[in-house]
Amino acid sequence: MQIAIIGAGISGLACAQQLRALGHQVTLFEKDGEAGGRVHTWQTEIGGFDLGAQFFTAISDNFKKAVSSWRKDGLVMPWHGRLVRLQDGIVIPARPSSQRFVAAPGMGELARHLAQELDIRTGQTVVRIEAAQVPGNWRLALKAGGMETLTEPFDAVVVATPGDRAAALLAPVPALAGKAELTGHVSCWALMLGFGQPLKLEFDGAWVKHHRLAWLARDDSKPERRNGERWIALARVEWSAENLKNGPARARDMLLKAFQEATGTSVQPVYSVARLWNYAQSTRPLAKSCLWDEKLRIGACGDWFTAGLEGGGQIEHAYLSGLTLAARIDEVAKPILVKPVRAAAIRVAASTVNSADGVPAVMPAVGRRRAASAGGR
Ligand SMILES: Cc1cc2nc3c(=O)[nH]c(=O)nc-3n(C[C@H](O)[C@H](O)[C@H](O)COP(=O)(O)OP(=O)(O)OC[C@H]3O[C@@H](n4cnc5c(N)ncnc54)[C@H](O)[C@@H]3O)c2cc1C
């Protein structure tokens, strides 16, 4: 089948890789200039900053398998950073948790790896999905450089964007759009700080109890990073919501003050930039692995599905959701495929796994604890 995927974040990339392995022709449409979405390493003259996802854990067997193959390729490595909880200047060691992994030399490398060999059309915002003349066929209306164009027809469409955007794109199928609408979202300000001298703090990552901040991490404590003291600070989602209208300069000044209060340092940074993630995380992930209408051949995947785990909103949810949707699409495709499905393709069964050991990634575990703070694990 010819399949269009809207969004080249982890869920869209995982779905595309799997469909390709199953013999389908896949085209991804991505509004940004590169693949990755919320898995992004911001490059500067003083080194990279993991601006979105900070690290990830692997709970399910399917994701563990993927992580193990990435480790063999040298793409993913454990992060042995000293992680703590920080409250009023008191440093409390963090509870033990599952192993934490990062991509090297930056989290963005994970997306670059998954994007290999895929047909990704970047800088293309999909504004609408339109039914083509043949039932079950779809065209995408694209906007780029102020111009709107229609794509060639596709046999199936996958919406792999955050939930709120998916709801608008799924408008031609109200039953699916209605489900996507149920998932809310929170925003998050992120601050990048580079220092000309070591701060000599006794931790590399911290969940912070502060009215503005939720999480701090020393980027250069992660493996294969460039030397030089670089910190990322994620704001609490409540504070981010109250300060959405502030420009990046004001947000930077307020978050820098908060960083200095929380860490007790007064060293001035040589680099300081704040960026807002408008869509940081879903607040009400759907207790499913994906959406799929097999008759109309349109579906959705992303981290706004629990994908058989607890909560949502993490790389593992996005990855599993993409894989599961690919398997569903392949089910309906079989009768119309000319060639039989290749043996190399991996079958995905969304296993129900209990992440009882505490799911320690950085965005809060929505569904269990509702998006209380951006760094709340
Ligand atoms: C600050 C922050 C910290 C985080 N920390 C962690 C962490 O420590 N551990 C962890 O596991 N997870 C973390 N996450 C969450 C993790 O990044 C996400 O769960 C995961 O990256 C989501 O992947 P996705 O494919 O579902 O969505 P996205 O990454 O959002 O991908 C969607 C893609 O769709 C594109 N798109 C949207 N609309 C359109 C359109 N109309 N046309 C074309 N393209 C479109 C977007 O540009 C984007 O590339 C964090 C997220 C943030 C923001």
The ligand as an SDF file (V2000), in Angstrom:
LIG
                    3D

 53 58  0  0  0  0  0  0  0  0999 V2000
   10.3390   19.1420   27.6910 C   0  0  0  0  0  0  0  0  0  0  0  0
   10.0430   17.6970   27.4530 C   0  0  0  0  0  0  0  0  0  0  0  0
   10.6950   16.7300   28.2160 C   0  0  0  0  0  0  0  0  0  0  0  0
   10.4180   15.3680   27.9870 C   0  0  0  0  0  0  0  0  0  0  0  0
   11.1070   14.4350   28.7180 N   0  0  0  0  0  0  0  0  0  0  0  0
   10.9370   13.1190   28.4260 C   0  0  0  0  0  0  0  0  0  0  0  0
   11.7600   12.1450   29.0590 C   0  0  0  0  0  0  0  0  0  0  0  0
   12.6410   12.4620   29.8390 O   0  0  0  0  0  0  0  0  0  0  0  0
   11.5340   10.8330   28.7370 N   0  0  0  0  0  0  0  0  0  0  0  0
   10.5970   10.4530   27.8240 C   0  0  0  0  0  0  0  0  0  0  0  0
   10.4560    9.2430   27.5580 O   0  0  0  0  0  0  0  0  0  0  0  0
    9.8150   11.3700   27.2000 N   0  0  0  0  0  0  0  0  0  0  0  0
    9.9780   12.6830   27.4760 C   0  0  0  0  0  0  0  0  0  0  0  0
    9.2260   13.6250   26.8200 N   0  0  0  0  0  0  0  0  0  0  0  0
    8.1540   13.1610   25.9270 C   0  0  0  0  0  0  0  0  0  0  0  0
    8.6860   12.6370   24.5650 C   0  0  0  0  0  0  0  0  0  0  0  0
    9.4830   13.6080   23.9800 O   0  0  0  0  0  0  0  0  0  0  0  0
    7.4590   12.3260   23.7070 C   0  0  0  0  0  0  0  0  0  0  0  0
    6.6690   11.3680   24.3740 O   0  0  0  0  0  0  0  0  0  0  0  0
    7.7580   11.7600   22.3150 C   0  0  0  0  0  0  0  0  0  0  0  0
    8.8580   12.4010   21.7290 O   0  0  0  0  0  0  0  0  0  0  0  0
    6.4830   11.9430   21.4840 C   0  0  0  0  0  0  0  0  0  0  0  0
    6.6580   11.4560   20.1550 O   0  0  0  0  0  0  0  0  0  0  0  0
    5.4330   11.5990   19.1430 P   0  0  0  0  0  0  0  0  0  0  0  0
    5.8590   11.0320   17.8500 O   0  0  0  0  0  0  0  0  0  0  0  0
    4.2130   11.0170   19.7690 O   0  0  0  0  0  0  0  0  0  0  0  0
    5.1340   13.1500   19.0140 O   0  0  0  0  0  0  0  0  0  0  0  0
    6.0590   14.3620   18.5360 P   0  0  0  0  0  0  0  0  0  0  0  0
    7.4660   14.1640   18.9450 O   0  0  0  0  0  0  0  0  0  0  0  0
    5.3760   15.6010   19.0110 O   0  0  0  0  0  0  0  0  0  0  0  0
    6.0150   14.2770   16.9440 O   0  0  0  0  0  0  0  0  0  0  0  0
    4.9430   14.8130   16.1910 C   0  0  0  0  0  0  0  0  0  0  0  0
    5.5050   15.4120   14.9110 C   0  0  0  0  0  0  0  0  0  0  0  0
    4.4120   15.8710   14.1140 O   0  0  0  0  0  0  0  0  0  0  0  0
    4.7860   17.0980   13.4940 C   0  0  0  0  0  0  0  0  0  0  0  0
    3.5380   17.7790   13.1250 N   0  0  0  0  0  0  0  0  0  0  0  0
    2.5850   18.2740   13.9650 C   0  0  0  0  0  0  0  0  0  0  0  0
    1.5680   18.8040   13.2520 N   0  0  0  0  0  0  0  0  0  0  0  0
    1.8810   18.6240   11.9370 C   0  0  0  0  0  0  0  0  0  0  0  0
    1.2140   18.9550   10.7210 C   0  0  0  0  0  0  0  0  0  0  0  0
    0.0230   19.5700   10.7120 N   0  0  0  0  0  0  0  0  0  0  0  0
    1.8260   18.6380    9.5560 N   0  0  0  0  0  0  0  0  0  0  0  0
    3.0490   18.0030    9.5390 C   0  0  0  0  0  0  0  0  0  0  0  0
    3.7190   17.6810   10.6790 N   0  0  0  0  0  0  0  0  0  0  0  0
    3.1410   17.9780   11.8590 C   0  0  0  0  0  0  0  0  0  0  0  0
    5.6060   17.8030   14.5730 C   0  0  0  0  0  0  0  0  0  0  0  0
    6.4310   18.8040   14.0330 O   0  0  0  0  0  0  0  0  0  0  0  0
    6.3990   16.6260   15.1600 C   0  0  0  0  0  0  0  0  0  0  0  0
    7.6270   16.4430   14.5020 O   0  0  0  0  0  0  0  0  0  0  0  0
    9.4710   14.9830   26.9990 C   0  0  0  0  0  0  0  0  0  0  0  0
    8.8350   15.9660   26.2310 C   0  0  0  0  0  0  0  0  0  0  0  0
    9.1240   17.3060   26.4510 C   0  0  0  0  0  0  0  0  0  0  0  0
    8.4420   18.3430   25.5920 C   0  0  0  0  0  0  0  0  0  0  0  0
  1  2  1  0
  2  3  1  0
  2 52  2  0
  3  4  2  0
  4  5  1  0
  4 50  1  0
  5  6  2  0
  6  7  1  0
  6 13  1  0
  7  8  2  0
  7  9  1  0
  9 10  1  0
 10 11  2  0
 10 12  1  0
 12 13  2  0
 13 14  1  0
 14 15  1  0
 14 50  1  0
 15 16  1  0
 16 17  1  0
 16 18  1  0
 18 19  1  0
 18 20  1  0
 20 21  1  0
 20 22  1  0
 22 23  1  0
 23 24  1  0
 24 25  2  0
 24 26  1  0
 24 27  1  0
 27 28  1  0
 28 29  2  0
 28 30  1  0
 28 31  1  0
 31 32  1  0
 32 33  1  0
 33 34  1  0
 33 48  1  0
 34 35  1  0
 35 36  1  0
 35 46  1  0
 36 37  1  0
 36 45  1  0
 37 38  2  0
 38 39  1  0
 39 40  1  0
 39 45  2  0
 40 41  1  0
 40 42  2  0
 42 43  1  0
 43 44  2  0
 44 45  1  0
 46 47  1  0
 46 48  1  0
 48 49  1  0
 50 51  2  0
 51 52  1  0
 52 53  1  0
M  END
$$$$
